[in-house]
Amino acid sequence: MQLRCSLKVGLRQCAAEMVAAQKFNEINNIPIATIYGSVTSGTVWRFLKLEAKTLTIDLNDYAVPPVAHF
């Protein structure tokens, strides 16, 4: 339950930062059509994409597999 909550908070913050990056690019005449973002809990990732005024959030959780210790 805690994991879902932290990802939701992260998604909102990431989306706000993506919009800010888009506005910065527009003001500075930097033609970037798509802004990508991601959030993580440390073991699970979610990905976002901002094109024009459309924000797409991939609702799949992408888990990071354990790293083998040597």
C-alpha positions in Angstrom: 0.0 0.0 0.0 2.8 2.4 0.9 4.5 1.7 -2.5 1.4 2.8 -4.5 1.0 6.0 -2.4 4.7 7.0 -3.0 4.4 6.4 -6.7 1.2 8.5 -6.9 3.0 11.4 -5.2 6.0 10.9 -7.5 3.8 10.9 -10.6 2.2 14.2 -9.7 5.6 15.8 -9.1 7.1 14.3 -12.2 4.2 15.6 -14.4 4.6 19.1 -12.9 8.3 19.1 -13.7 7.7 17.8 -17.2 5.2 20.7 -17.9 7.8 23.1 -16.5 10.5 21.7 -18.8 8.1 22.0 -21.7 7.4 25.7 -20.9 11.1 26.4 -20.4 11.8 24.9 -23.9 9.0 26.9 -25.5 10.2 30.2 -23.9 13.8 29.5 -25.1 12.8 28.3 -28.6 14.1 24.8 -28.0 12.0 22.5 -30.3 11.5 19.4 -28.2 8.2 17.7 -29.2 8.2 15.0 -26.5 9.2 15.2 -22.8 9.8 11.9 -21.0 9.8 11.3 -17.3 10.0 8.5 -14.8 9.3 7.8 -11.1 10.7 5.0 -8.9 10.1 3.6 -5.5 13.6 2.2 -5.7 12.5 -1.2 -6.9 9.5 -0.3 -9.2 9.5 2.2 -12.1 6.7 4.0 -13.9 7.2 6.0 -17.1 5.5 9.1 -18.5 5.4 11.0 -21.8 4.2 14.6 -22.5 3.4 15.5 -26.1 1.8 19.0 -26.6 -0.9 19.0 -23.9 -1.3 15.2 -23.7 0.3 13.4 -20.7 0.5 9.6 -21.0 1.3 7.5 -18.0 2.3 3.9 -18.4 0.3 2.1 -15.7 2.5 -0.9 -15.8 5.0 -1.4 -12.9 8.5 -2.3 -14.1 10.3 -4.1 -11.4 14.1 -4.0 -11.1 15.4 -7.6 -10.9 17.8 -8.4 -8.1 21.5 -7.9 -8.8 23.7 -11.0 -8.3 26.3 -10.5 -5.6 29.9 -11.6 -6.5 
